[in-house]
Amino acid sequence: MPTGPQNAQKRLTLDWPEDWRSLMHGLTREQCELEVLPRYLSAQRWFASKGAVIKRAVLKDRFEFKGPHGNWLLATFSAHLSDDRSEDYFLPLAVAWDGQSSAAAPADSAQILANVRKGRQTGLLMEALTDARFIADLVRAVEENQLFADSSGQWRFSRTRAWQPLHAAEALKIRKIGAEQSNSSVLIEDKMVLKAYRKIERGIHPELEIGRYLTEVANYHSTPPLVGAVEHFLPDGQPAALAVIQAFVPNQGDGWSYTLSHLKRRFSEILQGRADAGGNHSYMALMERLGARIGELQRAFSIETDDPAFRPEPITAEDVDFRKREVQSEAVTTFGLLANSEHVLPPEQQSRVQALLDQRGRILSMIASFELRPGPTLMKTRFHGDLHLGQVLVSDDDFYIIDFEGEPARPFDQRRAKQSPLKDVAGMLRSLDYAAWSASFECAADDMDKLARVEKAAADWVVAASEALLRGYKSAAEGCSSYPADPESLRKTLDLFILEKALYEVRYELANRPAWLRIPVEGILRLLAHQ
């Protein structure tokens, strides 16, 4: 079976006598489920099970969405895989008939699923997100808080109080943005961003839930406000978030790209002997501001509220024991993988990996001896859950935190669980470490003398950036109910979360990029050196 989108000559032509009902009957249904949809889904970057074969893609939940500008299909499809698993995907569809407005024509032929024919009329079955008319109708439905019910449940379009009216004309200007790793994003009139979720899970979606809370309850200003959402509810009330709409924040890109550019420029200047402190000072001021934004987010999650999903709760002894068991289990698993990794490791890394393995006992003792005085005053709260430099937008001299989905590999109930928000701080500190060493490799990997000079600068930069981040964080978070009042408890909790994150990074790099394993390995060794 082909894995890429077909060109115009090879695309199947589907009989389309009954509009969207054609998908439910006869040969057209068979062709869609066995050929068209499996081919299209498997070719998308957001298809989760890369390399898996889709045996059949079955239409699961559907709603014929009729708007002023067209007749669309909101649909979820269940992809049945060759290993007997199934995954559900959201795929809104459109048909563009020959002779229709140019707004219907997809800019990218890869968004076309098939040709369609209705008598003498011909057209294209395509992804609706490429059609400005569909976006206009969807925006209108959200603005009007429309609710539709059918045999599959309810299809709910809703806006928040942050909604700003947008003239939903057929000529609405749209542009796809982002890399589509797991979702698809469309910029609307440079004012809003529609983010369509692709792999659909049932349950309360963390990003939608947190977006509503930060926008309508906490009034947290350092994230793009949530302005609307599209959801499907089964007859038993079980929800699935299909899309969110957020205000667009003009920006200079994400924090990861911004930081790499800064570091590569600085390291290049160091190698040329013309580095000055000015550029570093301005970046450290930015890091202090980012730390403050993270601390302010922690305060936003610490607000006393009647909503049990966001009400702070005391950290208990059971919480502490559970966290220790989790990290201990991850450490044992990681050491087991490292002990059997010699065949995949570059020779220059083997000695450093052995140095880490020699510290097994010390690391396990560090985890076992972790203590946090639980009590009625130290709270666990909601938190971002996957915070790193790629999850912040740089806007002028400030930051906006985005993507509150949490860790994608975890189920919703785990992503929504409360914990110490210091986990977010640890994630950002590890991201700074990754940025410094990634930039140093790019600048000087082919010259050991240059690499030695750059690595010294990278190590100094990580220390300075981490200190700046923590200064800003402490200035904003100190005194709130989830911030440990005892400095020693703060340090030990942060170290435990840093260790947990670095252990995950070791497993990831070992499985995917062995040449990068040195980054988390050195990170753990440096953490131990400061104990």
Secondary structure, 3 states (H helix, E strand, C coil): CCCCCCCCCCCCEEECCCHHHHHHCHHHHHHHHHHHHHHHHHCCCCCCCCCCCEEEEEEEEEEEEEECCEEEEEEEEEEEECCCCEEEEECCEEEEECCCCHHHCCCCHHHEEEEEEECCEEEEEEEHHHCHHHHHHHHHHHHCCCEEEECCEEEEEEECCCCCCCCCCCCCCEEEECCCCCEEEEEECCCEEEEEECECCCCCCHHHHHHHHHHHCCCCCCCCCEEEEEEEECCCCCEEEEEEEEECCCCCCEHHHHHHHHHHHHHHHHHCCCCCCHHHHHHHHHHHHHHHHHHHHHHHHCCCCCCCCCCCEECCHHHHHHHHHHHHHHHHHHHHHHHCCCCCCCHHHHHHHHHHHCCHHHHHHHHHCCCCCCCCCCEEECCCCCCCHHHEEEECCEEEECCCCCCCCCCHHHHCCCECCHHHHHHHHHHHHHHHHHHHHHHHCCCHHHHHHHHHHHHHHHHHHHHHHHHHHHHHHCCCCCCCCCHHHHHHHHHHHHHHHHHHHHHHHHHHCHHHCHHHHHHHHHHHHCC
